Structures are given as structure tokens and as C-alpha cells.
Amino acid sequence: MTQTEIKEKVLQGTKLAVERMLTKKRQTNSYVVVSENGKVVQVKA
């Protein structure tokens, strides 16, 4: 497996994990914590 293939698989896995997390947060009406310009911010999912 080449380095490019590994990179693609990691990116696909990360995207899938974020999609699943956002779906779960929306179902539970929760917030997502992100960094915006170096400041921690809560965003409604």
C-alpha cells in the first residue's frame, strides 16, 4: 500500500467519523465544540 493510498483511507475514515458524530449530535440536540480563531466555541449541531 502506498503512502497516497494510506492518506486517502485516513481522510475517508475521518470524514465518516465526523459525519457520524454530527448525526448523533443532531439527534440528541447537542453542541459541537470547535476552535474559531484560537477561541473555543460551542456550535449547535
Residue pairs with C-beta under 8 A, 6 or more apart in sequence:
21 32
22 32
22 45
24 30
25 31
25 32
25 45
26 45
29 45
30 45
31 42
31 43
31 44
31 45
32 42
32 43
32 44
32 45
33 40
33 41
33 42
33 43
34 40
34 41
34 43
35 41
